[in-house]
């Protein structure tokens, strides 16, 4: 089975539609959505309904920090721009959509796979995996062989051997990576809705469960249209600029 891993959609309809079309061409049979369905973008209602629809067809989904902020209030560390969008987003969603966000689990374990937004060692605290140190801490906190998470908007792959030896690298798009059974793996697909590595193309990854291979993808989309919607909604200009420059 091919499992598409999509995270940090951030209310970006254009990016999500492009990712889904690409994933269909590449044989995606199931989806795991790793949180942050709202925040930053102009179409939170559409994205929430999209995820709800896919969950009815067997997808899994976990809560992200922006989803939690909309239903529970922003955290003290959330930057002013994000807090502004959280308040705006809450006013765009109906009761059913808000209830869905509130019902999301912080993590899901399926067989040897852990899905979580930020990390395995404290899923509710939203600590970023910005280096090998946090990645190893997360891998040691779970017995799952594979951890799939988001929160960090740039694609990354970390691994840990039973001997304690750890490694990391920046994946090359479109190149299948065999995930050795001798190691634990932590994969960050990168953000679909707001990439921050200087490339505006949407990110996602495809995991071939039977073959234990992981392929990262970048999908160009109409980011100018998504940015125009942000401006039309009266959201901060910087959020529109980030979609255009990918940073």
Secondary structure in CASP SS format (residue, H / E / C, confidence):
PFRMAT SS
TARGET T0000
AUTHOR 0000-0000-0000
METHOD secondary structure of the structure
MODEL  1
X C 1.00
X E 1.00
X E 1.00
X E 1.00
X E 1.00
X E 1.00
X E 1.00
X C 1.00
X C 1.00
X C 1.00
X C 1.00
X C 1.00
X H 1.00
X H 1.00
X H 1.00
X H 1.00
X H 1.00
X H 1.00
X H 1.00
X H 1.00
X H 1.00
X H 1.00
X H 1.00
X H 1.00
X H 1.00
X C 1.00
X C 1.00
X C 1.00
X C 1.00
X E 1.00
X E 1.00
X E 1.00
X E 1.00
X C 1.00
X C 1.00
X C 1.00
X C 1.00
X C 1.00
X C 1.00
X C 1.00
X C 1.00
X C 1.00
X C 1.00
X H 1.00
X H 1.00
X H 1.00
X H 1.00
X H 1.00
X H 1.00
X H 1.00
X H 1.00
X H 1.00
X H 1.00
X H 1.00
X H 1.00
X C 1.00
X C 1.00
X C 1.00
X C 1.00
X E 1.00
X E 1.00
X E 1.00
X C 1.00
X C 1.00
X H 1.00
X H 1.00
X H 1.00
X H 1.00
X H 1.00
X H 1.00
X H 1.00
X H 1.00
X C 1.00
X C 1.00
X C 1.00
X C 1.00
X C 1.00
X C 1.00
X C 1.00
X H 1.00
X H 1.00
X H 1.00
X H 1.00
X H 1.00
X H 1.00
X H 1.00
X H 1.00
X H 1.00
X H 1.00
X H 1.00
X H 1.00
X H 1.00
X C 1.00
X C 1.00
X H 1.00
X H 1.00
X H 1.00
X H 1.00
X H 1.00
X H 1.00
X H 1.00
X H 1.00
X H 1.00
X C 1.00
X E 1.00
X C 1.00
X E 1.00
X E 1.00
X E 1.00
X E 1.00
X C 1.00
X C 1.00
X E 1.00
X E 1.00
X E 1.00
X E 1.00
X C 1.00
X C 1.00
X C 1.00
X C 1.00
X C 1.00
X C 1.00
X C 1.00
X C 1.00
X C 1.00
X C 1.00
X C 1.00
X C 1.00
X C 1.00
X C 1.00
X C 1.00
X H 1.00
X H 1.00
X H 1.00
X H 1.00
X H 1.00
X H 1.00
X H 1.00
X H 1.00
X H 1.00
X C 1.00
X C 1.00
X C 1.00
X C 1.00
X C 1.00
X E 1.00
X E 1.00
X E 1.00
X E 1.00
X C 1.00
X C 1.00
X C 1.00
X C 1.00
X C 1.00
X C 1.00
X E 1.00
X E 1.00
X E 1.00
X E 1.00
X E 1.00
X E 1.00
X C 1.00
X C 1.00
X C 1.00
X C 1.00
X E 1.00
X E 1.00
X E 1.00
X E 1.00
X C 1.00
X C 1.00
X C 1.00
X C 1.00
X C 1.00
X C 1.00
X C 1.00
X E 1.00
X E 1.00
X C 1.00
X C 1.00
X C 1.00
X C 1.00
X E 1.00
X E 1.00
X E 1.00
X E 1.00
X E 1.00
X E 1.00
X C 1.00
X C 1.00
X E 1.00
X C 1.00
X C 1.00
X C 1.00
X C 1.00
X C 1.00
X C 1.00
X C 1.00
X C 1.00
X C 1.00
X C 1.00
X E 1.00
X E 1.00
X E 1.00
X E 1.00
X E 1.00
X E 1.00
X E 1.00
X C 1.00
X C 1.00
X C 1.00
X C 1.00
X E 1.00
X E 1.00
X E 1.00
X E 1.00
X E 1.00
X E 1.00
X E 1.00
X C 1.00
X C 1.00
X C 1.00
X H 1.00
X H 1.00
X H 1.00
X H 1.00
X H 1.00
X H 1.00
X H 1.00
X H 1.00
X H 1.00
X H 1.00
X C 1.00
X C 1.00
X C 1.00
X C 1.00
X H 1.00
X H 1.00
X H 1.00
X H 1.00
X H 1.00
X H 1.00
X H 1.00
X H 1.00
X H 1.00
X C 1.00
X C 1.00
END
